[in-house]
């Protein structure tokens, strides 16, 4: 008889759940009231229902996982403290130039004992941009010719624009022929005639990839009768190689020409 009541109550329970679409769980408790029958007493089961709203097809359940805190080693970075300037003294006679390299025109002469304020550096710190006490302008000098305390790498890197010739005695090169043969870029141009006294030839400033490193090279071509340059430029750098070309006479530089640089394939 107990099984009959059990089936009866379970049937009612499942029907109600199907209609409501809410049921999550239910349990039957036989330790409840007892009712009398013709044959004796039986346990009247009491049903305890627990309801929760069911998910419909248009609802989704999102679980947000919160990751545990882990200790991740923080890489140690070597920071460089930028300083505004360094004070130095000239150790031996030196040429102070318009750019960071011997390829640039002479601007001013420095002599042993001259004091300079070192303001900037080039990319690798081999040349520094200085303000001499004996000159009213800034210029570039080789760092090894100076005596100073401190590290030039703590100065900001700088590129100074070149002085253009305002009163032109000569016309700049107008056309360049550029080609590539493997890791060699070949540049050629028509010569620009200059007097022997004025002639300073040509200057190419090249930013190229060599040995997997991006490097800057200022290269002078003298005298003006030289009309071909070969520059090494390979692969392995993220920066794009490029260059500019100047015609040079002793008073300064003609406006530059951007070289259409062929890519490495």
N, C-alpha and C positions, 0 to 999 in steps of 0.2 A: 504494500500500500504506500509505503514511503516513497518508493520509486515513482509511483503515479504522480504524487504531489510534486515530486522533484521535476519531472518532465513537464508538468503543467506550469509551474512557476518559471522554468527556464524558457518555455515557449513564449510566455507573456513577456518575459524580460527581453528576449531577442527581438520580438516584434516591436516593442517600444523603442529599442535602440535603433532599429532599422528606420523607423519613422522619424526619430529625432536626429539621427546621424550625429549623436553627441557622445555615445558611450565609449568609455575607455576601459572600464573594468567593473566587475561585480563579484560579490561572493555571497554564499548561502550559509546562514548560521542555523544549525539544528539545535542549539542550546537555548531555544526561545520557548514560547508558550506551548503547552500541550493541550490538544483538544480531544474531547471524548467522541467515540464512535460506538457502533453496535458491538464491535469486537474488542474494544479497549481504547487505550490512549495512544496517540501517535504524536510525534513532534511536528509542530507546525513551523516549517522553515520561515525564517525572516530573511529577506534579501536586502543587502546593503549595496546601493548603486553609487558609483562615482562617475560623474559626467565631466567631459571637457569638450569644448567646441572642436569639431573635426575640421581639418584643413580642406579647403575646396581646391578645385583645379586651378583657380586663379590666384592662389596664395602660395607663397614660397617661404620656406623657413631658412633663415640665414643664421649661420653660426659664426660668430666672431672669435677667432683664436687670438689670445694675448700671449705672445711669446715670452718665455721666461727671460730674465735678465742674465746675460752672460758677460763675462769679462773679456773684452776684445783688446788685445795689445794695441796701443796707440803708437804708430811709428814716430820716431824721434826725428824732427826736422831741424837741420842746422840753419838757423836764422842769421841773416847778415844785417848788421846794424848800419843803416845808411848815415853817413856823416856829410855835412854841407861842404866841407873843404878840409884840406891838409896844408900845412905850411912847409915849404921846402927851400932848399938852396942849391944853386947850380954848382956842380963839382968840376965840370970841364966845358970848354967852349962847345956850344950847341946851336943848331939851327932850329928856330921855332917856326913851324909851318902852318899852312892854311888847313891842313887835314892831318889825320892820324896815320902818317906813313911818309917814307922818304919820296914817294911818288908825287907828293904835293909840292906846290911852289913854296919857296922860301918867303917868310914874312918878317922875321925879326931875329937878330943875333943875341944870344945869351952867353954870358961870360962867367968864369968861376967867381963865386961869391955873390952873384945876383940872387936876390930873394924873389920867390914866386909863391903865389897862392894857387894850390892845385884844386881845381873845381870839379873836373869830371875825368872819365877814362874812356878808352875804346873797349871793344868787346872782351879782349883777353887781358886788358890792363898793361899792355906793353907801351902804349902811348897815353899821355895825360894832357888834359886841356888846362892851361895855366893862365894866370894874370900876373905878368912880371911887374915888379915895382919900377922898372926902367922903361916901360912901354904902356901906352894908353889903350891897348886893346888886348884881346885874348888870342892865344895861338897854341899849337900842339908841339910837344917835345917828347923825346924818347924818355921813358920813365927811369931807365938805368943811368941817365946822366944827372939825376937829381939825388940829393940827400934829404930824407924826410923821415918822420916818425909816423907810424900807422900803416894801414893796408889800403892800397889803392882800390882793391876790390870792394871796399866799403863806400866808395864814391859811386854816384849814379853814372850809368853808361850814357854816352852822348854822341850824336853825329851833328857836326856843324855844317851849315850850308856854305857852299863855296862862293866867293865874290865874283860876280859877273863883270865883264868889261863893258862900261857904259859907252865909251867912245870907241867904236870898233874900227880897227885898221884892217881887219880880215874877216872874211865870211866863214861861218862854221861849216863843217861837213854836213851835207844835206841828206845824203843817202848812204845806207849801210847794206851790205850783202852779208847775210847770216846763214850758216848751214851747220849741220851736225854730222860727225862721223864717229859713231859709237859714243865714247865719253869725252870726245873733243868737240868743242864748239869753235867754228872758224868764222872770224869776222874780218871783212875787208871793206875798204873805202877809197875814195879818190883823194889824192893828196891836196892839202891846202898850202899854197906857197906862202912862206913868211921870210922876212929878212933873217940873216944869220943871228943878228943881235936879239931879235924878238922871238925867234923860234924856240918853243918849248914842247913842240910835238903834240901828243894826244894823251888823254887820260881815260881809262876805263875803270869804273867802280863796279865790281862784280860780287854778287852774293850767290855762291855756288855750293854744291854738295860734293865734298871730297872725303873719301874714306868713311862714309856714313855720317859725316858731321857737316853742319851748315856753317860756312865760313865766308868772311868778307875779305876781298882783296882789292886794293887800289893799285893799278898797274899803269906805269908811264911808258909811252912809246916815243922815243926821240932818236933822231930828228924827224922833221915832218915828212921826209921821204919814205919812212916806214909806213906801210899801208895794210898790213895784215897782222892779226892777232889770233893766237890759238889758246883757248882757256879750257882747262880740265873741268868737267862737270858730270858727275855720275848719278847713281840712284841711292836710295836709302834714307832720304830726308823727308820730313813732313812739309817743310817750307818749300815754296816754289822758287826756283832759281830765277834771277833777273839781273840786269845790268844797265848802266847808262854810260854814254859816251860824251866826252868833251874835246873840243879843239882848244889848245892852250897856247897863249903867248905870254910874254913876261909880265904884262900888266894885269893878267887875270884869266878868267875862263869864259869861253863862249857859252851861250845857253845849251844845256844838256839835251841829248837825244836818248829817249828810252829805247833800248834794244829789244826787238821782238825775239824773245828767247825761245829757241826750239826745245821742246820737252824730250826727256830721255825715254826711249822705248826699248 
